[in-house]
Amino acid sequence: MIKKILLVIPIFLLVVASLFSFKKTSESAPYKCMIQMKNYTGEGAYVVVSLLNPNGEYEETLYVQGDDDEWYFDITEWWSFQGKKRADIDAITGATISGGQRTISVIRIDTDKIDKGYKIRFETAVEDQEYHKDDIEFELTTANLKSKIEGKGFIRYVRMLAQ
């Protein structure tokens, strides 16, 4: 009887460990994100798109317009998060965007974050000009992902479109 128990215990522990060792992966969906900039003079803008949790804290960097990392510290709120975490953002960066221009990129958003109190924040900074912590910030809802959202700084508006 003891031999049977000794044989069953390791198998049981292996099954329990395997059940808890797999991390549940969230399903993400791609969204086209068009950013239309206001007409301004000067250098191209750095734009950081971040996911904020329901407490308003940074959860994830979704996209960065501006691939010269020596200027990232100018986006001060995001940099206090990113600078500590040092996540690899090479795959989610593109060139800066100048005044009056528009750009379209694809952003992946975890579907389990939609309509759950999360927010999307667009921060902007232009060399020798201003920094806008919340040029655009909106609640991550199904309705907002279909809307045109006006900016307060360098961004005129943003449109999101599910692919």
C-alpha positions in Angstrom: 0.0 0.0 0.0 2.8 2.4 0.9 4.6 1.6 -2.4 1.4 2.5 -4.3 1.1 5.8 -2.5 4.8 6.6 -3.1 4.3 5.9 -6.8 1.1 8.0 -7.0 2.4 11.0 -5.1 5.1 12.0 -7.7 2.6 11.6 -10.6 0.0 13.7 -8.7 2.6 16.4 -8.0 3.7 16.5 -11.6 0.1 16.9 -12.8 -0.6 19.7 -10.2 2.6 21.5 -11.1 1.9 21.3 -14.8 -1.6 22.7 -14.3 -0.2 25.8 -12.5 2.9 26.3 -14.6 1.1 27.3 -17.8 0.5 31.0 -18.0 -2.9 31.9 -19.5 -2.2 33.9 -22.6 -4.4 36.7 -23.6 -5.8 36.9 -27.1 -4.8 40.1 -28.8 -6.3 41.8 -31.8 -4.7 44.2 -34.3 -6.0 47.7 -34.6 -4.9 50.2 -37.3 -4.1 53.4 -35.6 -4.0 56.6 -37.6 -2.4 59.6 -36.0 -3.0 63.0 -37.7 -0.7 65.7 -36.4 -1.5 69.4 -36.1 0.4 71.8 -38.2 3.4 73.0 -36.2 7.0 73.9 -37.1 10.0 72.2 -35.8 11.4 68.7 -35.4 9.3 65.5 -35.7 7.3 64.4 -32.7 7.9 61.4 -30.5 4.6 59.7 -29.7 4.3 57.0 -27.2 1.1 54.9 -27.0 0.6 53.1 -23.7 -1.9 50.9 -22.0 -2.8 52.1 -18.5 -4.5 49.8 -16.0 -7.7 50.8 -14.2 -5.6 52.4 -11.5 -4.0 54.7 -14.1 -0.6 53.0 -13.9 1.4 52.0 -17.0 0.9 48.4 -17.9 2.4 48.1 -21.4 4.0 50.2 -24.2 2.0 49.5 -27.3 3.8 51.6 -29.8 6.5 54.3 -30.1 6.8 56.8 -33.0 10.5 57.8 -32.8 13.3 55.3 -32.9 16.2 57.3 -31.6 16.2 56.2 -28.0 18.5 59.0 -26.8 15.5 61.2 -26.7 13.1 58.9 -24.9 13.8 60.6 -21.5 11.9 63.7 -22.9 8.7 61.7 -22.6 9.0 61.9 -18.8 6.0 60.1 -17.5 6.5 57.1 -19.8 10.2 57.1 -19.3 9.8 56.8 -15.5 8.0 53.5 -16.3 10.0 52.3 -19.4 13.4 53.4 -18.0 13.0 51.2 -15.0 11.4 48.3 -16.8 13.7 48.4 -19.9 11.3 46.3 -22.1 12.5 45.6 -25.6 10.5 48.0 -27.8 12.5 47.6 -31.1 9.6 45.7 -32.7 7.1 48.4 -31.9 8.9 51.6 -33.1 8.8 53.8 -36.1 10.1 57.2 -37.3 9.0 60.4 -35.7 6.1 62.3 -37.3 6.3 65.9 -38.3 3.7 68.7 -38.1 0.7 68.2 -40.5 1.7 64.6 -41.3 -0.2 61.5 -40.6 1.0 57.9 -40.0 -0.7 54.6 -39.8 0.6 51.8 -37.7 -0.8 48.5 -36.3 -1.2 48.2 -32.5 -2.1 44.9 -30.8 -4.5 45.2 -27.9 -5.4 42.3 -25.5 -9.1 41.7 -26.0 -9.6 41.0 -22.3 -8.6 44.6 -21.5 -11.5 46.2 -23.6 -14.4 47.5 -21.6 -12.6 46.7 -18.3 -11.5 50.1 -17.1 -8.2 50.3 -19.0 -7.1 53.4 -20.9 -4.9 54.2 -23.9 -2.6 57.2 -23.6 -0.8 59.0 -26.4 2.1 61.1 -25.0 4.0 63.5 -27.3 7.2 65.5 -27.2 9.0 67.6 -29.7 12.6 68.7 -29.4 12.9 72.3 -28.0 9.2 72.5 -27.6 6.6 71.0 -25.3 5.8 67.6 -23.8 2.2 66.5 -23.5 1.7 63.7 -20.9 -1.9 63.1 -22.1 -2.1 64.6 -25.6 -4.8 62.0 -25.9 -6.1 59.6 -23.2 -9.3 57.6 -23.5 -11.0 54.7 -21.9 -10.4 51.5 -23.8 -14.0 50.7 -24.8 -15.5 49.1 -27.9 -17.1 52.5 -28.7 -13.9 54.5 -28.4 -12.0 52.0 -30.6 -14.4 53.0 -33.4 -14.2 56.8 -32.7 -12.2 59.8 -33.8 -10.5 61.2 -30.7 -9.2 64.8 -30.6 -5.8 65.6 -29.2 -4.8 68.4 -26.9 -1.2 68.9 -27.9 0.7 68.0 -31.1 -1.9 65.4 -32.2 -4.9 66.7 -34.1 -6.8 63.4 -33.7 -6.4 59.6 -33.6 -8.7 57.0 -35.3 -8.6 53.3 -34.4 -9.9 50.6 -36.7 -10.1 46.9 -35.9 -8.5 44.8 -38.6 
